[in-house]
Amino acid sequence: MTQLPLPLPATRAAATARLAAFLPRAGASYAARRNEDLPGHPYVSGLSPYIRHRLVTEAEVLDATLRAHPQGADKFLAEVWWRTYWKGWLERRPAIWSAYRQGLTEALNRVQTEAGLRAQWEAACKGDTGIDGFDHWARELAATGYLHNHARMWFASIWIFTLRLPWELGADFFLRHLIDGDPASNTLSWRWVGGLHTPGKTYAATPDNIAKNTNGRFRPTGLARDCRPLSMAPHPAPRPVPDGDALHPGAATALLLHEDDLAGDGFPGLPAATPLLFLVTTARRSPLAVNPLVTGFVDAALTDTAARLGQPDAPRFTEGDLDALADHLAAQGIRQLATPYAPIGPTAAALQRLAPLLDARGIRLARLLRDHDAQAWPYATHGFFRFREGVMA
Ligand SMILES: Cc1cc2nc3c(=O)[nH]c(=O)nc-3n(C[C@H](O)[C@H](O)[C@H](O)COP(=O)(O)OP(=O)(O)OC[C@H]3O[C@@H](n4cnc5c(N)ncnc54)[C@H](O)[C@@H]3O)c2cc1C
């Protein structure tokens, strides 16, 4: 069974153990049955909370899968690549994330002033709509911090086309409850369902498909049949792939880790005993309160990372403490702050605000881009299949 225990152990050891336990099922079984949303989620890996925070990296998952299945695990490998595709696609179009945040602010303002919308939104979030399946998934998400991929697709489709709620409110509901909540995968998947990613194409949830893939547990009635795409502005032209920064050898260096990358290794040139500190931005996933399952997971993952790197007392700063963070480094004589490259999202925004504060204290920020991202993101220009051809070539 893939059942995720609660609270989910937020350690690298748990991540690698889950990967090892799943590998025998990453081939034919995954390809045939990954769409089934059954109790315990037996046919998918449940790795997303770990990959999201890089307690295990995408490259490690791809390598281990290929070693276990030199052939026959294409479907699973493709799904892991989807994550990299979405990351690269958004990284090259940051305006899409800004527009989502702006749309969310506007939708939350409407919720304050339109009583009908507020009641509908609250009912959807609480799982009180009376729609079979949908109510279950709303409650499952809040209670466990996880939903099966197919349930995410059905839920988003019903939210947008049957309930006709603003898609940004649904994306925000996911982002503050999913432990794997990710600016790229989440925003772009919601946009894909609503017809804002692939022009003219939406995802329509149907009673038959839901009943078939839930083993008859749910068969909602009254679902929208008219699933025409939401109106969209053209995609912005992709900007070039950002360059990572090089480390300046010999400079007194500290390592800043954050929730987008807690692997803590894989950066050549960084001495093992580099002083460690953390930036915590989890509360900034949403203007609303983030599910304690999410904040608790990140908190425990930082504790695990600090222990793994032999610095259990490594200090933590939030995005509200950036001056204090910069002062802390200056007081220690640090001249260079190395940090894993943070893709578009709250951490990247905080790092952007931190850079001038560091600069004012004579400290350079070195954002270290992993080879996996540097090599794949150049192909995130159009659709997934063109991307896939590029990364597999
Ligand atoms: C509306 C919607 C919102 C989503 N929001 C998120 C999100 O916030 N964070 C997130 O990580 N995924 C998101 N997904 C993608 C996908 O649903 C989850 O990654 C997957 O369900 C995680 O479960 P798993 O680890 O058991 O997946 P598996 O099927 O075992 O896949 C293995 C890994 O591949 C990656 N992956 C699989 N499917 C996808 C996909 N469709 N897109 C991107 N990566 C994928 C994940 O890292 C996953 O852990 C969303 C999908 C939809 C339709």
The ligand as an ORCA input file, in Angstrom:
! r2SCAN-3c Opt
* xyz 0 1
  C      -5.043     20.605    -10.363
  C      -3.732     19.934    -10.045
  C      -2.888     20.489     -9.100
  C      -1.647     19.890     -8.817
  N      -0.842     20.460     -7.863
  C       0.388     19.913     -7.617
  C       1.250     20.488     -6.658
  O       0.945     21.517     -6.048
  N       2.450     19.864     -6.420
  C       2.827     18.743     -7.089
  O       3.918     18.217     -6.811
  N       2.032     18.197     -8.023
  C       0.822     18.737     -8.304
  N       0.006     18.145     -9.234
  C       0.537     17.027    -10.035
  C       0.230     15.613     -9.485
  O      -1.136     15.509     -9.194
  C       1.049     15.252     -8.243
  O       2.412     15.509     -8.459
  C       0.897     13.763     -7.907
  O      -0.458     13.451     -7.737
  C       1.688     13.449     -6.663
  O       1.419     12.150     -6.212
  P       2.504     10.991     -6.315
  O       3.792     11.422     -5.744
  O       1.871      9.752     -5.712
  O       2.620     10.849     -7.887
  P       3.249      9.715     -8.831
  O       2.205      9.398     -9.840
  O       3.804      8.603     -8.057
  O       4.384     10.521     -9.616
  C       5.752     10.588     -9.168
  C       6.199     12.025     -9.120
  O       6.115     12.632    -10.409
  C       5.699     13.995    -10.298
  N       4.386     14.115    -10.958
  C       3.468     13.148    -11.175
  N       2.419     13.627    -11.878
  C       2.686     14.926    -12.116
  C       1.995     15.959    -12.801
  N       0.816     15.749    -13.405
  N       2.547     17.196    -12.829
  C       3.742     17.440    -12.244
  N       4.460     16.481    -11.588
  C       3.934     15.251    -11.534
  C       5.564     14.287     -8.814
  O       6.777     14.847     -8.349
  C       5.334     12.906     -8.226
  O       5.752     12.810     -6.884
  C      -1.248     18.719     -9.534
  C      -2.117     18.184    -10.484
  C      -3.336     18.766    -10.731
  C      -4.245     18.149    -11.774
*
